[in-house]
Amino acid sequence: MFQSAPTVGVLEYIEQQKLSRVLLARLEDITLRIKTASAWEIWLDQHEIKAKRYRRIITEGALTGGLLAQGIPR
């Protein structure tokens, strides 16, 4: 299972990757709880995140958020 809320570290990472500010603003208040990779892909599609680069950045940020939420340091 995957669970993440945007933290300062995650948002900093995503911003460093130069993700569109409009897209970044849409993600700031979202808390996720996703159980499968296919559910994650569906979530990205539902939010119209189509570009491969954006999908990678958001996925990496979400995974980082999950680790930080479990107390694993950056």
Residue, then its C-alpha position, 0 to 999 in steps of 0.5 A: m500500500f502507498q500512502s503519502a501527503p505532500t510534505v515540505g521535502v516532497l514539494e521541494y523535490i518536485e519544485q527542484q525538478k521544475l514541475s509546472r507551477v500550475l500542476l504543483a499547485r494542484l498537488e499541494d493539498i492532496t493526500l493519497r492512499i493507493k494500494t496498487a501500481s495500476a491504481w496509481e496509473i489510474w490516479l495519474d490519468q484521472h488527474e490528466i497527468k499525461a507527460k512521461r516526465y511529469r508522471r516520473i517526477i510526481t511518482e518519485g515525489a509520492l514515493t519520497g513522501g511515503l518514506l518520509a511519512q514512515g520516518i525514513p530520513r532524506 
